[in-house]
Amino acid sequence: MEAAEAVLEAFNAGLTDEQRLRVALAHEMAENMTVIAC
């Protein structure tokens, strides 16, 4: 789990703030769709 988080942090460090926001938004939308599907 910690290794995956480290990879994620390194990935996020390479993103601009706008890209990070879009990823967060896409993640949020995916969660909402999962809830709606259930």
Summary of the structure (lengths in Angstrom):
residues: 38
radius of gyration: 12.4
end to end distance: 26.6
largest distance: 34.3
contacts: 66
relative contact order: 0.10
helix: 87%
strand: 0%
